[in-house]
Structures are given as C-alpha cells and as structure tokens.
Amino acid sequence: MTTAQTAPPQPPPASPPPSMRLRELAFGAAAAAALRAAARLGVADALGERPTTVDDLAAAVKTEPRQLRRLLRALSCYGVFAERPDGTFAHTDVSRLLREDDPHSLRAITLWCTEPWTWDAWPKLDEAVRTGHNVVQDLYGKEFFVYLNEDAPESADVFNRAMTTSSVQSARDVAEFLDLSGAASVADIGGGQGHVVASLLEKYPAMRGTLLDLPRVVENADARLREGGALAGRVEVVPGDCRAAIPVQADVYIIKNILEWDDESTARTLRNVIAAGGPGTRVVVIENLVDDTPSMRFSTAMDLLLLLNVGGAKHTTDSMVSRLTEAGLVIDDIRPVNPYLHAFDCHVPA
C-alpha cells in the first residue's frame, strides 16, 4: 500500500528587481491602454464561464486573432484574464469586473480613467506640479466640465456613467452606515442622480428628501425620484450649483465626493450649506481619502488627475478636518463607511 505524496508548498514569486520594477512602472500607460482596449472591444462580456479559444473570442468581438492574443497575454500578466496551458483564456475575479453586467462592474470607471483627454493631460503633470494649476484649461481653452459637455460629449457620457456606477455601488453602504433617526428631512448636495438620497428615503419611510445638482445632471435623476417613481411624492429635485447657492432647507445635509475642487470652490460650498441649514444642522461629508485607506494607489492617482483637470485634490484626514473647521463646522465624529470612504459627521454651531 502506498501513501499519497503531498507536493511541497511553493515559495511566493520573487519580487522583480528594482530595475525591472521601474521599467514596468514606466510602461504603466501600456497597461491602462490595454484595459481600455479590452473594455471598448467588449472582451470580458464575450468571454463566458468556460475557457475560450482566441479564435472564438476574436470572432465574437470582431478583431484579428493574433493581435487579440497579444492584448490578452499582456493583461494576463496583471491578473486580468488567465491564459491556460492549452492556449485558451478564462476569466479571473479582476477581468469579471470589466463585464457590463457584473453587479460590481468597473468598466465605466476604467473607460473614464483612460479617456482621450487624459492622454493629453498626463504628460503635463510636471507643469501642474510646478505651478499648482490645472492644465486642461490651457489645453482646451475652457474649464474642464465646460469642455466635456461642449466639445467631448462622448467623454461626458462616460463620466456620467462612471459616476452613476460608483454612486449606485456606494449608496447602499452610505444608507446602511448613516443613522438618521429623528431627522424629518435630508438633502443630498451635489448628489448626482440621487442614489444616496433614494437609498435613505427607502430606509426611512417617513423622511422627505431633496436632491440638488446641475440641471443637466438632475434631469437624468434616478427613476425612483422622478414623476411616477416610487419615491417621487417624498422628494424635491432642485437644479442648481452648490458653489453658487443652496436654496434648500433640511435637518441633515449629505455632501459626498464633491469637495475635491480648488480650495475656494470647496469653501464656498461649505459656507452655502451652513447658511442654508443654520445653527444645529447636521452636515455629513463623505470622501475618499489619500491616507488611512487600502486603496492608496488608486486614490493618489485620482488625486493627481484632479490636479490636472480641475486644480483640485483628494483629501487627507487632516486637510479635510482643516477645510471643515475653517468653514465653521464642528466635527463630532470621523468613521470609515467602507474601505474606500470616510464620513465626517459635523454640525453647524449656534
């Protein structure tokens, strides 16, 4: 009788030497371009649950098989798709996130981070670091969002889809996290299509809500908030710019992921919230941070991109505390909502 032999554990792969690591980083644009190509071609959507030959995949996405293999092989080095010994390719947990139908899909975010304007702006990062000014206005002669909506409507659509996807995915976490017991009304300031306020109204059936954002944004508000929607009778959708004025009164104001502009725009928004709410009003600011987070590489990259396009910045805990206290808010608590978001629970003092 023989005893089954157990294979010895394999050592973890060795880290590449510094010279190779730097070369890989210098070619980081190739990885971003490969992700963009796979997303635009729909490779992840075409690849089912079974390993598939390159020829079959190429036929499904209408590409040349040899070139598609090169793309897939490059992505598999990063764990995006997996090449099997027989030459077929299969999904990984990472590549599934490029599928349009995945509940946690990051396809829209991937496209947004690699839009054509980013390839114009990144080479000018040294200029932005030297001057502290965004470079997009110099490139296109217009403020970033004006440029998007007037000259790059396809990119504006990608941005809206990316923000919608991100908001839908985080709205449930925010609603579960926040305890608004005792509050009769909540206002979502700069709330996009209103997924956060919709989730909060579903959690609190007696509460009324308000969504405020730019006219072109709120005209595409969550269907639950529009006329005929399940929550329409308890919500007011207000078109407006929170940096100009906030004509909305509520017991609680939610400000999520919008205080990333230049300092003056951020200060104006906070002053407007304080003026609208008055003493005793609760203000909850929810932001990605570039410290104390497991998503440092992504957050710091987005921080640099904000410098390029709007002259803004992601916040550290200290910088967010400074902005809020300088505006006149009293911070009562700071807690993580999930691994990517922190909530600064504040009130307007008497």
Secondary structure as the mmCIF struct_conf table of DSSP 4:
data_model
#
loop_
_struct_conf.conf_type_id
_struct_conf.id
_struct_conf.beg_label_comp_id
_struct_conf.beg_label_asym_id
_struct_conf.beg_label_seq_id
_struct_conf.end_label_comp_id
_struct_conf.end_label_asym_id
_struct_conf.end_label_seq_id
HELX_LH_PP_P HELX_LH_PP_P1 THR A 2 PRO A 17
HELX_RH_AL_P HELX_RH_AL_P1 PRO A 18 ALA A 26
TURN_TY1_P TURN_TY1_P1 PHE A 27 PHE A 27
HELX_RH_AL_P HELX_RH_AL_P2 GLY A 28 LEU A 41
TURN_TY1_P TURN_TY1_P2 GLY A 42 GLY A 42
HELX_RH_AL_P HELX_RH_AL_P3 VAL A 43 ALA A 46
BEND BEND1 GLU A 49 ARG A 50
STRN STRN1 THR A 52 THR A 52
HELX_RH_AL_P HELX_RH_AL_P4 VAL A 54 VAL A 61
TURN_TY1_P TURN_TY1_P3 LYS A 62 LYS A 62
HELX_RH_AL_P HELX_RH_AL_P5 PRO A 65 SER A 76
TURN_TY1_P TURN_TY1_P4 CYS A 77 GLY A 79
BEND BEND2 VAL A 80 PHE A 81
STRN STRN2 ALA A 82 GLU A 83
TURN_TY1_P TURN_TY1_P5 PRO A 85 ASP A 86
BEND BEND3 GLY A 87 GLY A 87
STRN STRN3 PHE A 89 ALA A 90
TURN_TY1_P TURN_TY1_P6 ASP A 93 VAL A 94
HELX_RH_3T_P HELX_RH_3T_P1 SER A 95 LEU A 98
BEND BEND4 ARG A 99 ARG A 99
TURN_TY1_P TURN_TY1_P7 GLU A 100 ASP A 101
TURN_TY1_P TURN_TY1_P8 PRO A 103 HIS A 104
HELX_RH_AL_P HELX_RH_AL_P6 ARG A 107 TRP A 112
TURN_TY1_P TURN_TY1_P9 CYS A 113 THR A 114
HELX_RH_AL_P HELX_RH_AL_P7 PRO A 116 ALA A 121
HELX_RH_3T_P HELX_RH_3T_P2 TRP A 122 LYS A 124
HELX_RH_AL_P HELX_RH_AL_P8 LEU A 125 THR A 131
BEND BEND5 HIS A 133 HIS A 133
BEND BEND6 VAL A 135 VAL A 135
HELX_RH_AL_P HELX_RH_AL_P9 VAL A 136 TYR A 140
BEND BEND7 GLY A 141 LYS A 142
HELX_RH_AL_P HELX_RH_AL_P10 PHE A 144 ASP A 151
HELX_RH_AL_P HELX_RH_AL_P11 PRO A 153 PHE A 177
TURN_TY1_P TURN_TY1_P10 SER A 181 GLY A 182
BEND BEND8 ALA A 184 ALA A 184
STRN STRN4 SER A 185 ILE A 189
TURN_TY1_P TURN_TY1_P11 GLY A 190 GLY A 190
TURN_TY1_P TURN_TY1_P12 GLY A 192 GLN A 193
HELX_RH_AL_P HELX_RH_AL_P12 HIS A 195 LYS A 203
TURN_TY1_P TURN_TY1_P13 PRO A 205 ALA A 206
STRN STRN5 ARG A 208 ASP A 213
HELX_RH_AL_P HELX_RH_AL_P13 PRO A 215 VAL A 218
TURN_TY1_P TURN_TY1_P14 GLU A 219 ASN A 220
TURN_TY1_P TURN_TY1_P15 ALA A 223 LEU A 225
BEND BEND9 ARG A 226 ARG A 226
TURN_TY1_P TURN_TY1_P16 GLU A 227 GLY A 228
BEND BEND10 GLY A 229 GLY A 229
TURN_TY1_P TURN_TY1_P17 ALA A 230 LEU A 231
HELX_RH_3T_P HELX_RH_3T_P3 ALA A 232 ARG A 234
STRN STRN6 VAL A 235 PRO A 239
TURN_TY1_P TURN_TY1_P18 CYS A 242 ALA A 244
BEND BEND11 ASP A 251 ASP A 251
STRN STRN7 VAL A 252 LYS A 256
BEND BEND12 ASN A 257 ASN A 257
TURN_TY1_P TURN_TY1_P19 LEU A 259 GLU A 260
BEND BEND13 TRP A 261 TRP A 261
HELX_RH_AL_P HELX_RH_AL_P14 ASP A 263 GLY A 277
TURN_TY1_P TURN_TY1_P20 PRO A 279 GLY A 280
STRN STRN8 ARG A 282 GLU A 287
STRN STRN9 LEU A 289 LEU A 289
BEND BEND14 VAL A 290 THR A 293
TURN_TY1_P TURN_TY1_P21 PRO A 294 SER A 295
HELX_RH_AL_P HELX_RH_AL_P15 MET A 296 ASN A 309
TURN_TY1_P TURN_TY1_P22 VAL A 310 VAL A 310
BEND BEND15 GLY A 311 GLY A 311
HELX_LH_PP_P HELX_LH_PP_P2 LYS A 314 LYS A 314
STRN STRN10 HIS A 315 HIS A 315
HELX_LH_PP_P HELX_LH_PP_P3 THR A 316 THR A 316
HELX_RH_AL_P HELX_RH_AL_P16 THR A 317 ALA A 327
TURN_TY1_P TURN_TY1_P23 GLY A 328 GLY A 328
STRN STRN11 VAL A 330 ASN A 338
TURN_TY1_P TURN_TY1_P24 PRO A 339 TYR A 340
STRN STRN12 LEU A 341 HIS A 347
#
